[in-house]
């Protein structure tokens, strides 16, 4: 029955189109350390706008009592690679986004103003592509050398320290 095969052939096409709408996250963000301070490194893929975000991963809240503690900056990158001192002054032309509650999702949003020992944070960002997030704690900072970064490699479930050059080369390849 030739007619009975058509629905099966046509069904995957809409599903393929829907999955193609959102590009996969890429390893284009990393955590570096300069003078003991955490630095977000983002390869912007030559986009006009970019942002870098860091979130505090707190304990699960009761339903209706969710909170998000974050720091977010965005703006036009002056170069292909943007390096930002997390919780510090934004680069020229960039702005820190204000913490605004989200009444539609009942989430209280607070501005992240300091890093605390024992707390896990997530660094992510975007330009033309969304970045694979990088989880870190203050205990991770001493293991990142001067020419190294902490990254979340594609297909892995934990972070790793790699050379800055390796990160930049692979991130550029993903753009």
Residue pairs with C-beta under 8 A, 6 or more apart in sequence:
23 129
23 130
25 129
25 130
25 131
25 132
25 133
26 129
26 130
26 131
26 132
26 154
26 171
26 174
26 175
27 131
27 132
27 151
27 152
27 153
27 154
27 167
27 170
27 171
27 174
28 42
28 43
28 44
28 45
28 125
28 127
28 129
28 131
28 132
28 171
28 174
28 175
29 40
29 41
29 42
29 43
29 52
29 123
29 124
29 125
29 131
29 132
29 133
29 134
29 151
30 40
30 41
30 134
30 149
30 150
30 151
30 164
30 167
30 171
31 38
31 39
31 40
31 41
31 123
31 134
31 136
31 140
31 144
31 149
31 150
31 151
32 38
32 39
32 40
32 41
32 83
32 144
32 148
32 149
32 150
32 164
33 39
33 141
33 144
33 146
34 85
36 141
37 85
37 86
37 88
38 85
38 86
38 115
38 123
38 136
38 141
39 83
39 84
39 85
39 86
40 52
40 54
40 82
40 83
40 84
40 86
40 123
40 125
41 81
41 82
41 83
41 149
41 164
41 167
42 50
42 52
42 77
42 81
42 82
42 83
42 84
42 125
42 127
42 131
43 80
43 81
43 127
43 168
43 171
43 172
43 174
43 175
44 50
44 77
44 79
44 80
44 81
44 82
44 127
44 128
45 80
45 127
45 128
45 129
45 174
45 175
46 80
46 128
46 175
47 77
47 127
47 128
48 76
49 74
49 75
49 76
49 77
49 127
50 74
50 75
50 76
50 77
50 82
50 125
50 126
50 127
51 72
51 73
51 74
51 75
51 97
51 125
51 126
52 72
52 73
52 74
52 82
52 84
52 86
52 123
52 124
52 125
53 70
53 71
53 72
53 123
53 124
53 125
54 70
54 71
54 72
54 86
54 87
54 112
54 121
54 122
54 123
54 124
55 68
55 69
55 70
55 112
55 121
55 122
55 124
56 69
56 70
56 112
56 119
56 120
56 121
57 119
57 120
57 121
57 122
57 135
58 67
58 69
58 119
61 67
64 106
65 108
66 105
66 106
66 107
66 108
67 107
67 108
67 109
67 110
68 107
68 108
68 109
68 110
69 109
69 110
69 111
69 112
70 99
70 109
70 110
70 111
70 112
71 86
71 87
71 96
71 111
71 112
71 113
72 96
72 97
73 84
73 90
73 91
73 94
73 95
73 96
73 97
74 94
74 95
74 97
75 90
75 91
75 93
75 94
75 95
76 93
76 94
77 91
77 127
78 91
78 92
78 93
80 172
81 168
82 91
84 90
84 91
84 94
86 115
86 123
87 112
87 113
87 114
87 115
90 96
96 111
98 111
99 109
99 110
99 111
100 109
101 107
101 108
101 109
102 109
115 121
115 138
116 138
117 137
117 138
117 139
118 137
119 137
119 138
120 135
120 136
120 137
121 135
121 136
121 137
122 133
122 134
122 135
122 136
123 133
123 134
123 135
123 136
124 130
124 131
124 132
124 133
124 134
125 131
128 175
129 174
129 175
132 151
132 152
132 153
132 154
133 152
134 150
134 151
134 152
134 159
135 152
135 159
136 150
136 159
140 150
140 159
143 150
143 161
144 150
144 161
145 161
147 163
147 164
147 165
148 161
148 162
148 163
148 164
149 161
149 162
149 163
149 164
149 167
150 159
150 160
150 161
151 159
151 160
151 161
151 162
151 167
152 158
152 159
152 160
153 160
153 162
